[in-house]
């Protein structure tokens, strides 16, 4: 039975954006999911003027989690633990790697925190997201907080999440050990250090692993929608067959 068949319950996708973004980046994914008869929900951190919303499962169907970058660390533990499949897009467990690369990363986070504390949230977001987009032009970025400005509450959340980035040592404890996992690595990622990408792959030895040569952290020109949804369909269908 196909997962697009209503009798199968379909698939409910739940998505979480990363640092400096918002849920509107998932709009193309929602349209692609709807064409399969799947649903898409999301979380919203509320850095800009979008209403803050914790991601939650709802309804019936298989549970597949889509996260970009820091998003895996912003999903509530109970929600993460219930996922049957997880897609990690340009993500990481530990953001600041050990050794010299880690020292550089920690200094960069401290410089970003100083800019935020000094009221330069708009300029910081523009600079950060330009690097996240690269090597693609930043004009391809979806609408987000950088266009709307950052209110005081959003600035506080950006600062708190920068602090969290510096303290991360691994994937969340609630990460589901039995879930099917796909790691999508951006080959030209200027945000996540190569060492952090390597640590993520090593932490998930049974995961499927795609490396997209030339893709930047925001994966703006990566042709991912159909391949990722096809992977989810196959992974979740295989799990059904394996328990049949």
C-alpha positions in Angstrom: 0.0 0.0 0.0 1.5 3.4 -1.0 2.0 5.9 1.7 0.0 8.4 -0.4 -3.0 6.1 -0.1 -5.4 7.6 2.4 -6.0 4.1 3.8 -2.3 4.0 4.7 -2.6 7.2 6.8 -0.1 9.1 4.6 2.9 10.8 6.0 3.0 13.8 8.3 6.1 15.9 7.8 7.3 18.2 10.6 9.9 20.8 9.8 12.2 23.0 11.9 14.4 25.8 10.5 17.8 26.8 11.8 19.4 29.9 13.3 18.3 33.2 11.7 15.6 31.7 9.6 11.9 31.1 9.9 9.2 28.6 8.8 8.5 30.2 5.4 11.5 28.4 4.0 9.5 25.2 4.0 6.7 26.5 1.7 8.1 24.5 -1.4 8.3 21.4 0.7 4.7 21.8 1.8 3.5 22.1 -1.8 5.5 19.0 -2.8 4.2 17.1 0.2 0.6 18.0 -0.6 0.9 16.6 -4.1 1.6 13.3 -2.5 -1.3 13.6 -0.1 1.0 14.2 2.8 0.8 17.0 5.4 3.5 19.4 6.5 3.6 21.2 9.9 6.5 23.3 11.2 8.0 24.9 14.2 8.8 28.6 14.4 11.5 30.0 16.6 10.2 33.6 16.3 13.5 35.5 15.6 11.6 38.0 13.5 8.0 38.9 13.5 6.5 35.5 13.0 4.6 34.0 15.9 6.7 31.6 17.9 5.4 28.0 17.7 6.9 24.7 19.0 6.7 21.9 16.4 4.2 19.2 17.4 2.9 16.0 15.7 -0.8 16.1 14.8 -3.2 13.7 13.2 -2.4 10.3 11.8 0.2 8.9 9.5 3.9 8.1 9.6 6.1 10.7 11.3 9.0 12.2 9.4 11.1 15.1 10.7 12.9 17.6 8.4 15.4 19.9 10.0 17.9 22.4 8.6 21.1 23.3 10.4 20.5 23.9 14.1 16.8 22.8 13.7 17.5 19.4 15.2 18.5 21.1 18.5 15.3 23.2 18.6 12.8 20.3 18.4 11.3 19.3 21.8 12.7 16.0 23.0 9.3 14.2 23.0 8.7 15.3 19.4 12.1 14.2 18.3 11.9 10.8 20.0 8.6 10.0 18.2 10.0 10.5 14.7 10.2 7.5 12.5 12.4 9.1 9.9 14.7 12.1 10.2 16.2 14.2 7.4 19.2 16.3 8.5 19.8 19.1 6.0 23.2 20.8 6.4 23.1 19.9 10.0 25.3 19.0 12.9 25.5 17.4 16.3 28.4 19.4 17.7 28.7 22.8 16.0 32.1 23.9 17.4 34.5 21.0 16.7 37.4 20.2 19.0 40.9 21.6 18.4 42.0 24.6 16.3 38.9 24.7 14.1 36.8 24.8 17.3 38.7 27.8 18.7 38.1 29.7 15.4 34.4 28.7 15.6 34.1 29.8 19.2 35.7 33.2 18.4 33.2 33.7 15.6 30.3 32.9 17.9 31.6 35.4 20.4 32.0 38.1 17.8 28.4 37.5 16.6 27.1 37.6 20.2 28.9 41.0 20.7 27.2 42.4 17.6 23.8 41.2 18.8 24.4 42.7 22.3 25.4 46.0 20.7 22.1 46.2 18.8 23.4 45.2 15.3 21.0 42.3 14.9 19.9 43.4 11.4 23.4 43.8 10.1 24.5 40.5 11.7 21.7 38.6 10.1 22.4 40.0 6.7 26.1 39.1 6.9 25.4 35.6 8.3 22.8 34.8 5.8 24.9 36.0 2.9 27.5 33.4 4.0 24.8 30.8 4.5 23.6 31.4 0.9 27.1 31.4 -0.7 28.2 30.3 -3.2 24.7 31.1 -4.4 23.5 34.7 -4.5 21.7 35.9 -1.4 18.8 37.1 -3.5 17.7 33.4 -3.7 17.1 33.3 0.1 13.5 32.9 1.2 11.7 35.6 3.1 12.8 35.8 6.7 13.8 37.9 9.7 16.5 39.7 7.7 13.9 41.5 5.6 11.5 42.3 8.5 13.9 43.3 11.2 14.5 41.7 14.6 12.4 42.8 17.6 13.8 42.7 21.2 12.3 39.3 21.9 13.8 37.9 18.7 17.2 39.3 19.5 17.1 37.6 22.9 16.3 34.3 21.2 19.1 34.7 18.7 21.5 35.4 21.5 20.3 32.4 23.6 20.6 30.1 20.6 24.1 31.4 19.8 25.1 30.4 23.3 23.5 27.0 22.8 25.5 26.5 19.6 28.7 27.0 21.5 27.8 24.4 24.1 26.5 21.6 21.9 28.6 18.4 22.1 26.5 15.9 20.2 23.0 15.2 18.8 20.2 15.5 21.3 19.8 12.7 23.7 16.2 12.2 22.4 17.4 11.4 18.9 15.5 8.2 17.9 17.9 5.3 17.6 15.4 3.3 15.5 14.5 6.0 13.0 15.6 5.9 9.4 18.0 8.8 8.9 19.2 10.7 5.9 22.2 13.1 6.2 22.4 15.7 3.4 25.8 17.5 3.5 26.4 20.7 1.7 29.8 20.3 0.0 30.6 24.0 0.0 29.1 24.8 3.5 30.6 28.0 4.9 28.7 27.8 8.2 29.2 24.2 9.4 32.9 23.3 9.7 34.0 20.1 7.8 35.1 18.6 11.1 31.5 19.0 12.5 30.1 17.5 9.3 32.4 14.5 9.7 31.5 14.1 13.3 27.8 13.9 12.4 28.3 11.2 9.8 30.4 9.2 12.3 27.7 9.5 14.9 25.1 8.0 12.5 26.9 5.1 10.9 23.7 3.5 9.6 22.3 6.7 8.0 22.1 7.3 4.3 24.5 10.1 3.4 24.4 12.4 0.5 27.1 15.0 -0.3 26.0 17.8 -2.6 29.1 19.1 -4.3 29.1 22.9 -4.7 26.0 23.4 -2.5 26.1 26.1 0.2 24.6 25.9 3.7 21.2 27.1 2.6 21.0 24.5 -0.2 19.4 27.1 -2.4 20.0 25.5 -5.8 20.0 21.9 -4.6 17.3 19.8 -6.3 16.2 18.1 -3.1 12.4 18.0 -2.9 11.6 15.0 -5.0 14.7 13.0 -4.1 14.2 13.5 -0.3 10.5 12.8 -0.4 11.2 9.7 -2.5 13.8 8.6 0.0 11.2 9.1 2.8 8.6 7.1 0.9 11.0 4.2 0.4 12.4 4.3 3.9 9.0 4.4 5.6 7.6 1.8 3.3 10.5 -0.5 4.0 9.9 -0.1 7.7 6.3 -1.1 7.2 7.3 -4.2 5.2 9.9 -5.1 7.8 7.3 -5.2 10.6 4.6 -6.8 8.5 
